[in-house]
């Protein structure tokens, strides 16, 4: 993760499962559902919009989750 990248990275959208791979502050990617992602964002960034482009970089399909 560089200093110019947002601290949260969301991996590619895939139709074959309900999760997206999420990396917080350069850590290993973890599969998360939308609700898990939003809960973690509320813990790590209280009061912030979990879809703010300054906090979150989406590989593709911003704000979309498979299986919804």
N, CA, C and O atoms as a Maestro MAE file, in Angstrom:
{
 s_m_m2io_version
 :::
 2.0.0
}

f_m_ct {
 s_m_title
 :::
 protein
 m_atom[272] {
  # First column is atom index #
  i_m_mmod_type
  r_m_x_coord
  r_m_y_coord
  r_m_z_coord
  i_m_residue_number
  s_m_chain_name
  s_m_pdb_residue_name
  s_m_pdb_atom_name
  i_m_atomic_number
  :::
  1 25 0.843 -1.177 0.000 1 A "UNK " " N  " 7
  2 3 0.000 0.000 0.000 1 A "UNK " " CA " 6
  3 2 0.888 1.239 0.000 1 A "UNK " " C  " 6
  4 15 1.799 1.349 0.820 1 A "UNK " " O  " 8
  5 25 0.632 2.159 -0.902 2 A "UNK " " N  " 7
  6 3 1.406 3.399 -0.945 2 A "UNK " " CA " 6
  7 2 0.688 4.471 -0.126 2 A "UNK " " C  " 6
  8 15 -0.460 4.293 0.282 2 A "UNK " " O  " 8
  9 25 1.370 5.569 0.103 3 A "UNK " " N  " 7
  10 3 0.784 6.657 0.886 3 A "UNK " " CA " 6
  11 2 -0.376 7.319 0.159 3 A "UNK " " C  " 6
  12 15 -1.210 7.963 0.796 3 A "UNK " " O  " 8
  13 25 -0.448 7.177 -1.161 4 A "UNK " " N  " 7
  14 3 -1.516 7.815 -1.924 4 A "UNK " " CA " 6
  15 2 -2.746 6.928 -2.091 4 A "UNK " " C  " 6
  16 15 -3.802 7.413 -2.496 4 A "UNK " " O  " 8
  17 25 -2.627 5.643 -1.788 5 A "UNK " " N  " 7
  18 3 -3.763 4.732 -1.910 5 A "UNK " " CA " 6
  19 2 -4.629 4.800 -0.660 5 A "UNK " " C  " 6
  20 15 -4.116 4.997 0.441 5 A "UNK " " O  " 8
  21 25 -5.942 4.638 -0.824 6 A "UNK " " N  " 7
  22 3 -6.810 4.558 0.351 6 A "UNK " " CA " 6
  23 2 -6.408 3.362 1.221 6 A "UNK " " C  " 6
  24 15 -5.862 2.385 0.707 6 A "UNK " " O  " 8
  25 25 -6.672 3.426 2.525 7 A "UNK " " N  " 7
  26 3 -6.248 2.356 3.432 7 A "UNK " " CA " 6
  27 2 -6.998 1.037 3.265 7 A "UNK " " C  " 6
  28 15 -6.525 -0.003 3.725 7 A "UNK " " O  " 8
  29 25 -8.157 1.065 2.617 8 A "UNK " " N  " 7
  30 3 -8.954 -0.152 2.446 8 A "UNK " " CA " 6
  31 2 -9.025 -0.494 0.962 8 A "UNK " " C  " 6
  32 15 -9.400 0.345 0.142 8 A "UNK " " O  " 8
  33 25 -8.666 -1.717 0.625 9 A "UNK " " N  " 7
  34 3 -8.683 -2.190 -0.762 9 A "UNK " " CA " 6
  35 2 -9.729 -3.302 -0.893 9 A "UNK " " C  " 6
  36 15 -9.730 -4.260 -0.120 9 A "UNK " " O  " 8
  37 25 -10.617 -3.162 -1.880 10 A "UNK " " N  " 7
  38 3 -11.644 -4.180 -2.128 10 A "UNK " " CA " 6
  39 2 -11.305 -4.886 -3.432 10 A "UNK " " C  " 6
  40 15 -11.164 -4.252 -4.478 10 A "UNK " " O  " 8
  41 25 -11.178 -6.201 -3.356 11 A "UNK " " N  " 7
  42 3 -10.807 -7.011 -4.513 11 A "UNK " " CA " 6
  43 2 -11.920 -7.134 -5.543 11 A "UNK " " C  " 6
  44 15 -13.004 -6.578 -5.366 11 A "UNK " " O  " 8
  45 25 -11.646 -7.865 -6.621 12 A "UNK " " N  " 7
  46 3 -12.579 -7.996 -7.739 12 A "UNK " " CA " 6
  47 2 -13.921 -8.630 -7.366 12 A "UNK " " C  " 6
  48 15 -14.027 -9.464 -6.466 12 A "UNK " " O  " 8
  49 25 -14.921 -8.193 -8.098 13 A "UNK " " N  " 7
  50 3 -16.272 -8.746 -7.996 13 A "UNK " " CA " 6
  51 2 -16.292 -10.096 -8.703 13 A "UNK " " C  " 6
  52 15 -15.743 -10.231 -9.796 13 A "UNK " " O  " 8
  53 25 -16.920 -11.093 -8.088 14 A "UNK " " N  " 7
  54 3 -17.044 -12.415 -8.711 14 A "UNK " " CA " 6
  55 2 -18.438 -12.953 -8.423 14 A "UNK " " C  " 6
  56 15 -18.901 -12.909 -7.283 14 A "UNK " " O  " 8
  57 25 -19.109 -13.462 -9.453 15 A "UNK " " N  " 7
  58 3 -20.476 -13.959 -9.305 15 A "UNK " " CA " 6
  59 2 -20.570 -15.288 -8.575 15 A "UNK " " C  " 6
  60 15 -21.666 -15.685 -8.179 15 A "UNK " " O  " 8
  61 25 -19.465 -15.984 -8.385 16 A "UNK " " N  " 7
  62 3 -19.525 -17.348 -7.864 16 A "UNK " " CA " 6
  63 2 -19.511 -17.457 -6.335 16 A "UNK " " C  " 6
  64 15 -19.469 -18.566 -5.804 16 A "UNK " " O  " 8
  65 25 -19.545 -16.338 -5.626 17 A "UNK " " N  " 7
  66 3 -19.632 -16.378 -4.164 17 A "UNK " " CA " 6
  67 2 -20.220 -15.075 -3.659 17 A "UNK " " C  " 6
  68 15 -20.410 -14.144 -4.443 17 A "UNK " " O  " 8
  69 25 -20.513 -14.986 -2.374 18 A "UNK " " N  " 7
  70 3 -21.164 -13.798 -1.822 18 A "UNK " " CA " 6
  71 2 -20.198 -12.804 -1.189 18 A "UNK " " C  " 6
  72 15 -20.628 -11.789 -0.643 18 A "UNK " " O  " 8
  73 25 -18.907 -13.082 -1.256 19 A "UNK " " N  " 7
  74 3 -17.921 -12.248 -0.588 19 A "UNK " " CA " 6
  75 2 -17.062 -11.471 -1.577 19 A "UNK " " C  " 6
  76 15 -16.982 -11.800 -2.761 19 A "UNK " " O  " 8
  77 25 -16.421 -10.425 -1.048 20 A "UNK " " N  " 7
  78 3 -15.340 -9.755 -1.757 20 A "UNK " " CA " 6
  79 2 -14.127 -9.828 -0.841 20 A "UNK " " C  " 6
  80 15 -14.263 -9.843 0.382 20 A "UNK " " O  " 8
  81 25 -12.956 -9.872 -1.431 21 A "UNK " " N  " 7
  82 3 -11.729 -9.906 -0.636 21 A "UNK " " CA " 6
  83 2 -11.350 -8.479 -0.254 21 A "UNK " " C  " 6
  84 15 -11.229 -7.606 -1.114 21 A "UNK " " O  " 8
  85 25 -11.166 -8.252 1.044 22 A "UNK " " N  " 7
  86 3 -10.909 -6.916 1.569 22 A "UNK " " CA " 6
  87 2 -9.566 -6.904 2.286 22 A "UNK " " C  " 6
  88 15 -9.239 -7.825 3.034 22 A "UNK " " O  " 8
  89 25 -8.788 -5.841 2.046 23 A "UNK " " N  " 7
  90 3 -7.525 -5.643 2.750 23 A "UNK " " CA " 6
  91 2 -7.590 -4.313 3.495 23 A "UNK " " C  " 6
  92 15 -7.886 -3.274 2.905 23 A "UNK " " O  " 8
  93 25 -7.308 -4.359 4.797 24 A "UNK " " N  " 7
  94 3 -7.268 -3.149 5.612 24 A "UNK " " CA " 6
  95 2 -5.819 -2.792 5.894 24 A "UNK " " C  " 6
  96 15 -5.082 -3.589 6.475 24 A "UNK " " O  " 8
  97 25 -5.410 -1.606 5.487 25 A "UNK " " N  " 7
  98 3 -4.065 -1.078 5.750 25 A "UNK " " CA " 6
  99 2 -2.948 -2.011 5.292 25 A "UNK " " C  " 6
  100 15 -1.939 -2.159 5.982 25 A "UNK " " O  " 8
  101 25 -3.121 -2.633 4.144 26 A "UNK " " N  " 7
  102 3 -2.077 -3.466 3.562 26 A "UNK " " CA " 6
  103 2 -1.982 -4.872 4.109 26 A "UNK " " C  " 6
  104 15 -1.086 -5.621 3.721 26 A "UNK " " O  " 8
  105 25 -2.885 -5.252 5.004 27 A "UNK " " N  " 7
  106 3 -2.875 -6.612 5.560 27 A "UNK " " CA " 6
  107 2 -3.384 -7.601 4.513 27 A "UNK " " C  " 6
  108 15 -3.861 -7.207 3.448 27 A "UNK " " O  " 8
  109 25 -3.275 -8.888 4.833 28 A "UNK " " N  " 7
  110 3 -3.776 -9.925 3.926 28 A "UNK " " CA " 6
  111 2 -5.252 -9.700 3.625 28 A "UNK " " C  " 6
  112 15 -5.998 -9.198 4.465 28 A "UNK " " O  " 8
  113 25 -5.663 -10.078 2.419 29 A "UNK " " N  " 7
  114 3 -7.067 -9.974 2.029 29 A "UNK " " CA " 6
  115 2 -7.902 -11.011 2.771 29 A "UNK " " C  " 6
  116 15 -7.496 -12.164 2.919 29 A "UNK " " O  " 8
  117 25 -9.068 -10.587 3.232 30 A "UNK " " N  " 7
  118 3 -9.989 -11.437 3.978 30 A "UNK " " CA " 6
  119 2 -11.339 -11.405 3.273 30 A "UNK " " C  " 6
  120 15 -11.806 -10.326 2.908 30 A "UNK " " O  " 8
  121 25 -11.990 -12.568 3.067 31 A "UNK " " N  " 7
  122 3 -13.312 -12.552 2.449 31 A "UNK " " CA " 6
  123 2 -14.345 -11.978 3.415 31 A "UNK " " C  " 6
  124 15 -14.419 -12.383 4.575 31 A "UNK " " O  " 8
  125 25 -15.141 -11.031 2.922 32 A "UNK " " N  " 7
  126 3 -16.174 -10.403 3.746 32 A "UNK " " CA " 6
  127 2 -17.441 -10.194 2.939 32 A "UNK " " C  " 6
  128 15 -17.399 -9.915 1.741 32 A "UNK " " O  " 8
  129 25 -18.570 -10.335 3.624 33 A "UNK " " N  " 7
  130 3 -19.857 -9.985 3.033 33 A "UNK " " CA " 6
  131 2 -20.046 -8.476 3.207 33 A "UNK " " C  " 6
  132 15 -19.252 -7.823 3.884 33 A "UNK " " O  " 8
  133 25 -21.089 -7.931 2.600 34 A "UNK " " N  " 7
  134 3 -21.366 -6.496 2.758 34 A "UNK " " CA " 6
  135 2 -21.510 -6.149 4.243 34 A "UNK " " C  " 6
  136 15 -20.909 -5.179 4.706 34 A "UNK " " O  " 8
  137 25 -22.293 -6.923 4.992 35 A "UNK " " N  " 7
  138 3 -22.526 -6.583 6.405 35 A "UNK " " CA " 6
  139 2 -21.234 -6.668 7.219 35 A "UNK " " C  " 6
  140 15 -21.001 -5.829 8.090 35 A "UNK " " O  " 8
  141 25 -20.398 -7.661 6.950 36 A "UNK " " N  " 7
  142 3 -19.115 -7.771 7.659 36 A "UNK " " CA " 6
  143 2 -18.217 -6.576 7.343 36 A "UNK " " C  " 6
  144 15 -17.565 -6.024 8.230 36 A "UNK " " O  " 8
  145 25 -18.193 -6.186 6.074 37 A "UNK " " N  " 7
  146 3 -17.400 -5.030 5.646 37 A "UNK " " CA " 6
  147 2 -17.881 -3.766 6.358 37 A "UNK " " C  " 6
  148 15 -17.072 -3.011 6.899 37 A "UNK " " O  " 8
  149 25 -19.195 -3.535 6.358 38 A "UNK " " N  " 7
  150 3 -19.739 -2.329 6.972 38 A "UNK " " CA " 6
  151 2 -19.493 -2.313 8.482 38 A "UNK " " C  " 6
  152 15 -19.214 -1.255 9.046 38 A "UNK " " O  " 8
  153 25 -19.592 -3.469 9.143 39 A "UNK " " N  " 7
  154 3 -19.305 -3.547 10.580 39 A "UNK " " CA " 6
  155 2 -17.844 -3.216 10.866 39 A "UNK " " C  " 6
  156 15 -17.542 -2.464 11.793 39 A "UNK " " O  " 8
  157 25 -16.949 -3.774 10.077 40 A "UNK " " N  " 7
  158 3 -15.512 -3.524 10.274 40 A "UNK " " CA " 6
  159 2 -15.175 -2.055 10.010 40 A "UNK " " C  " 6
  160 15 -14.384 -1.456 10.738 40 A "UNK " " O  " 8
  161 25 -15.773 -1.482 8.974 41 A "UNK " " N  " 7
  162 3 -15.534 -0.071 8.681 41 A "UNK " " CA " 6
  163 2 -16.017 0.803 9.836 41 A "UNK " " C  " 6
  164 15 -15.352 1.776 10.192 41 A "UNK " " O  " 8
  165 25 -17.172 0.467 10.427 42 A "UNK " " N  " 7
  166 3 -17.703 1.235 11.559 42 A "UNK " " CA " 6
  167 2 -16.773 1.146 12.767 42 A "UNK " " C  " 6
  168 15 -16.640 2.108 13.524 42 A "UNK " " O  " 8
  169 25 -16.131 -0.006 12.946 43 A "UNK " " N  " 7
  170 3 -15.175 -0.175 14.051 43 A "UNK " " CA " 6
  171 2 -13.892 0.616 13.803 43 A "UNK " " C  " 6
  172 15 -13.399 1.317 14.686 43 A "UNK " " O  " 8
  173 25 -13.362 0.491 12.589 44 A "UNK " " N  " 7
  174 3 -12.071 1.117 12.268 44 A "UNK " " CA " 6
  175 2 -12.182 2.601 11.942 44 A "UNK " " C  " 6
  176 15 -11.253 3.367 12.199 44 A "UNK " " O  " 8
  177 25 -13.318 3.008 11.377 45 A "UNK " " N  " 7
  178 3 -13.516 4.392 10.946 45 A "UNK " " CA " 6
  179 2 -14.881 4.882 11.422 45 A "UNK " " C  " 6
  180 15 -15.756 5.143 10.597 45 A "UNK " " O  " 8
  181 25 -15.084 5.015 12.746 46 A "UNK " " N  " 7
  182 3 -16.392 5.406 13.273 46 A "UNK " " CA " 6
  183 2 -16.847 6.761 12.724 46 A "UNK " " C  " 6
  184 15 -16.074 7.716 12.658 46 A "UNK " " O  " 8
  185 25 -18.112 6.815 12.337 47 A "UNK " " N  " 7
  186 3 -18.687 8.053 11.829 47 A "UNK " " CA " 6
  187 2 -18.380 8.349 10.375 47 A "UNK " " C  " 6
  188 15 -18.903 9.315 9.820 47 A "UNK " " O  " 8
  189 25 -17.540 7.533 9.744 48 A "UNK " " N  " 7
  190 3 -17.179 7.748 8.336 48 A "UNK " " CA " 6
  191 2 -18.079 6.922 7.421 48 A "UNK " " C  " 6
  192 15 -18.592 5.875 7.818 48 A "UNK " " O  " 8
  193 25 -18.261 7.398 6.210 49 A "UNK " " N  " 7
  194 3 -19.013 6.665 5.188 49 A "UNK " " CA " 6
  195 2 -18.160 5.477 4.740 49 A "UNK " " C  " 6
  196 15 -17.045 5.675 4.256 49 A "UNK " " O  " 8
  197 25 -18.664 4.237 4.893 50 A "UNK " " N  " 7
  198 3 -17.856 3.071 4.517 50 A "UNK " " CA " 6
  199 2 -17.601 2.954 3.014 50 A "UNK " " C  " 6
  200 15 -16.835 2.095 2.577 50 A "UNK " " O  " 8
  201 25 -18.239 3.813 2.229 51 A "UNK " " N  " 7
  202 3 -18.052 3.779 0.777 51 A "UNK " " CA " 6
  203 2 -17.327 5.032 0.268 51 A "UNK " " C  " 6
  204 15 -17.320 5.300 -0.934 51 A "UNK " " O  " 8
  205 25 -16.725 5.789 1.174 52 A "UNK " " N  " 7
  206 3 -15.983 6.999 0.824 52 A "UNK " " CA " 6
  207 2 -14.744 6.627 0.010 52 A "UNK " " C  " 6
  208 15 -13.934 5.808 0.444 52 A "UNK " " O  " 8
  209 25 -14.602 7.223 -1.155 53 A "UNK " " N  " 7
  210 3 -13.481 6.887 -2.045 53 A "UNK " " CA " 6
  211 2 -12.124 7.298 -1.475 53 A "UNK " " C  " 6
  212 15 -11.092 6.829 -1.957 53 A "UNK " " O  " 8
  213 25 -12.102 8.157 -0.469 54 A "UNK " " N  " 7
  214 3 -10.828 8.498 0.165 54 A "UNK " " CA " 6
  215 2 -10.378 7.410 1.135 54 A "UNK " " C  " 6
  216 15 -9.202 7.341 1.493 54 A "UNK " " O  " 8
  217 25 -11.317 6.557 1.563 55 A "UNK " " N  " 7
  218 3 -10.996 5.455 2.471 55 A "UNK " " CA " 6
  219 2 -10.903 4.115 1.765 55 A "UNK " " C  " 6
  220 15 -10.140 3.241 2.177 55 A "UNK " " O  " 8
  221 25 -11.687 3.951 0.693 56 A "UNK " " N  " 7
  222 3 -11.838 2.640 0.060 56 A "UNK " " CA " 6
  223 2 -11.545 2.710 -1.435 56 A "UNK " " C  " 6
  224 15 -12.084 3.562 -2.142 56 A "UNK " " O  " 8
  225 25 -10.689 1.811 -1.910 57 A "UNK " " N  " 7
  226 3 -10.418 1.661 -3.347 57 A "UNK " " CA " 6
  227 2 -11.022 0.336 -3.799 57 A "UNK " " C  " 6
  228 15 -10.735 -0.713 -3.224 57 A "UNK " " O  " 8
  229 25 -11.854 0.390 -4.825 58 A "UNK " " N  " 7
  230 3 -12.525 -0.796 -5.363 58 A "UNK " " CA " 6
  231 2 -11.824 -1.211 -6.645 58 A "UNK " " C  " 6
  232 15 -11.586 -0.375 -7.517 58 A "UNK " " O  " 8
  233 25 -11.488 -2.499 -6.773 59 A "UNK " " N  " 7
  234 3 -10.878 -2.997 -8.000 59 A "UNK " " CA " 6
  235 2 -11.840 -2.814 -9.166 59 A "UNK " " C  " 6
  236 15 -11.436 -2.425 -10.262 59 A "UNK " " O  " 8
  237 25 -13.111 -3.097 -8.922 60 A "UNK " " N  " 7
  238 3 -14.163 -2.937 -9.930 60 A "UNK " " CA " 6
  239 2 -15.523 -2.925 -9.233 60 A "UNK " " C  " 6
  240 15 -15.605 -3.248 -8.048 60 A "UNK " " O  " 8
  241 25 -16.562 -2.570 -9.927 61 A "UNK " " N  " 7
  242 3 -17.944 -2.565 -9.420 61 A "UNK " " CA " 6
  243 2 -18.053 -1.951 -8.019 61 A "UNK " " C  " 6
  244 15 -18.448 -2.640 -7.079 61 A "UNK " " O  " 8
  245 25 -17.710 -0.668 -7.867 62 A "UNK " " N  " 7
  246 3 -17.751 -0.039 -6.543 62 A "UNK " " CA " 6
  247 2 -19.123 -0.171 -5.875 62 A "UNK " " C  " 6
  248 15 -20.159 0.067 -6.496 62 A "UNK " " O  " 8
  249 25 -19.104 -0.552 -4.615 63 A "UNK " " N  " 7
  250 3 -20.323 -0.652 -3.827 63 A "UNK " " CA " 6
  251 2 -21.198 -1.851 -4.115 63 A "UNK " " C  " 6
  252 15 -22.242 -2.014 -3.484 63 A "UNK " " O  " 8
  253 25 -20.798 -2.700 -5.056 64 A "UNK " " N  " 7
  254 3 -21.603 -3.872 -5.408 64 A "UNK " " CA " 6
  255 2 -21.051 -5.112 -4.722 64 A "UNK " " C  " 6
  256 15 -19.845 -5.247 -4.514 64 A "UNK " " O  " 8
  257 25 -21.978 -6.028 -4.370 65 A "UNK " " N  " 7
  258 3 -21.612 -7.271 -3.693 65 A "UNK " " CA " 6
  259 2 -22.257 -8.433 -4.416 65 A "UNK " " C  " 6
  260 15 -23.436 -8.358 -4.762 65 A "UNK " " O  " 8
  261 25 -21.528 -9.497 -4.652 66 A "UNK " " N  " 7
  262 3 -22.094 -10.678 -5.301 66 A "UNK " " CA " 6
  263 2 -23.244 -11.253 -4.472 66 A "UNK " " C  " 6
  264 15 -23.246 -11.162 -3.244 66 A "UNK " " O  " 8
  265 25 -24.202 -11.834 -5.150 67 A "UNK " " N  " 7
  266 3 -25.309 -12.491 -4.478 67 A "UNK " " CA " 6
  267 2 -26.406 -11.567 -4.006 67 A "UNK " " C  " 6
  268 15 -27.327 -12.010 -3.320 67 A "UNK " " O  " 8
  269 25 -26.333 -10.288 -4.355 68 A "UNK " " N  " 7
  270 3 -27.395 -9.358 -3.938 68 A "UNK " " CA " 6
  271 2 -28.230 -8.955 -5.120 68 A "UNK " " C  " 6
  272 15 -29.174 -8.177 -4.973 68 A "UNK " " O  " 8
  :::
 }
 m_bond[271] {
  # First column is bond index #
  i_m_from
  i_m_to
  i_m_order
  :::
  1 1 2 1
  2 2 3 1
  3 3 4 2
  4 3 5 1
  5 5 6 1
  6 6 7 1
  7 7 8 2
  8 7 9 1
  9 9 10 1
  10 10 11 1
  11 11 12 2
  12 11 13 1
  13 13 14 1
  14 14 15 1
  15 15 16 2
  16 15 17 1
  17 17 18 1
  18 18 19 1
  19 19 20 2
  20 19 21 1
  21 21 22 1
  22 22 23 1
  23 23 24 2
  24 23 25 1
  25 25 26 1
  26 26 27 1
  27 27 28 2
  28 27 29 1
  29 29 30 1
  30 30 31 1
  31 31 32 2
  32 31 33 1
  33 33 34 1
  34 34 35 1
  35 35 36 2
  36 35 37 1
  37 37 38 1
  38 38 39 1
  39 39 40 2
  40 39 41 1
  41 41 42 1
  42 42 43 1
  43 43 44 2
  44 43 45 1
  45 45 46 1
  46 46 47 1
  47 47 48 2
  48 47 49 1
  49 49 50 1
  50 50 51 1
  51 51 52 2
  52 51 53 1
  53 53 54 1
  54 54 55 1
  55 55 56 2
  56 55 57 1
  57 57 58 1
  58 58 59 1
  59 59 60 2
  60 59 61 1
  61 61 62 1
  62 62 63 1
  63 63 64 2
  64 63 65 1
  65 65 66 1
  66 66 67 1
  67 67 68 2
  68 67 69 1
  69 69 70 1
  70 70 71 1
  71 71 72 2
  72 71 73 1
  73 73 74 1
  74 74 75 1
  75 75 76 2
  76 75 77 1
  77 77 78 1
  78 78 79 1
  79 79 80 2
  80 79 81 1
  81 81 82 1
  82 82 83 1
  83 83 84 2
  84 83 85 1
  85 85 86 1
  86 86 87 1
  87 87 88 2
  88 87 89 1
  89 89 90 1
  90 90 91 1
  91 91 92 2
  92 91 93 1
  93 93 94 1
  94 94 95 1
  95 95 96 2
  96 95 97 1
  97 97 98 1
  98 98 99 1
  99 99 100 2
  100 99 101 1
  101 101 102 1
  102 102 103 1
  103 103 104 2
  104 103 105 1
  105 105 106 1
  106 106 107 1
  107 107 108 2
  108 107 109 1
  109 109 110 1
  110 110 111 1
  111 111 112 2
  112 111 113 1
  113 113 114 1
  114 114 115 1
  115 115 116 2
  116 115 117 1
  117 117 118 1
  118 118 119 1
  119 119 120 2
  120 119 121 1
  121 121 122 1
  122 122 123 1
  123 123 124 2
  124 123 125 1
  125 125 126 1
  126 126 127 1
  127 127 128 2
  128 127 129 1
  129 129 130 1
  130 130 131 1
  131 131 132 2
  132 131 133 1
  133 133 134 1
  134 134 135 1
  135 135 136 2
  136 135 137 1
  137 137 138 1
  138 138 139 1
  139 139 140 2
  140 139 141 1
  141 141 142 1
  142 142 143 1
  143 143 144 2
  144 143 145 1
  145 145 146 1
  146 146 147 1
  147 147 148 2
  148 147 149 1
  149 149 150 1
  150 150 151 1
  151 151 152 2
  152 151 153 1
  153 153 154 1
  154 154 155 1
  155 155 156 2
  156 155 157 1
  157 157 158 1
  158 158 159 1
  159 159 160 2
  160 159 161 1
  161 161 162 1
  162 162 163 1
  163 163 164 2
  164 163 165 1
  165 165 166 1
  166 166 167 1
  167 167 168 2
  168 167 169 1
  169 169 170 1
  170 170 171 1
  171 171 172 2
  172 171 173 1
  173 173 174 1
  174 174 175 1
  175 175 176 2
  176 175 177 1
  177 177 178 1
  178 178 179 1
  179 179 180 2
  180 179 181 1
  181 181 182 1
  182 182 183 1
  183 183 184 2
  184 183 185 1
  185 185 186 1
  186 186 187 1
  187 187 188 2
  188 187 189 1
  189 189 190 1
  190 190 191 1
  191 191 192 2
  192 191 193 1
  193 193 194 1
  194 194 195 1
  195 195 196 2
  196 195 197 1
  197 197 198 1
  198 198 199 1
  199 199 200 2
  200 199 201 1
  201 201 202 1
  202 202 203 1
  203 203 204 2
  204 203 205 1
  205 205 206 1
  206 206 207 1
  207 207 208 2
  208 207 209 1
  209 209 210 1
  210 210 211 1
  211 211 212 2
  212 211 213 1
  213 213 214 1
  214 214 215 1
  215 215 216 2
  216 215 217 1
  217 217 218 1
  218 218 219 1
  219 219 220 2
  220 219 221 1
  221 221 222 1
  222 222 223 1
  223 223 224 2
  224 223 225 1
  225 225 226 1
  226 226 227 1
  227 227 228 2
  228 227 229 1
  229 229 230 1
  230 230 231 1
  231 231 232 2
  232 231 233 1
  233 233 234 1
  234 234 235 1
  235 235 236 2
  236 235 237 1
  237 237 238 1
  238 238 239 1
  239 239 240 2
  240 239 241 1
  241 241 242 1
  242 242 243 1
  243 243 244 2
  244 243 245 1
  245 245 246 1
  246 246 247 1
  247 247 248 2
  248 247 249 1
  249 249 250 1
  250 250 251 1
  251 251 252 2
  252 251 253 1
  253 253 254 1
  254 254 255 1
  255 255 256 2
  256 255 257 1
  257 257 258 1
  258 258 259 1
  259 259 260 2
  260 259 261 1
  261 261 262 1
  262 262 263 1
  263 263 264 2
  264 263 265 1
  265 265 266 1
  266 266 267 1
  267 267 268 2
  268 267 269 1
  269 269 270 1
  270 270 271 1
  271 271 272 2
  :::
 }
}
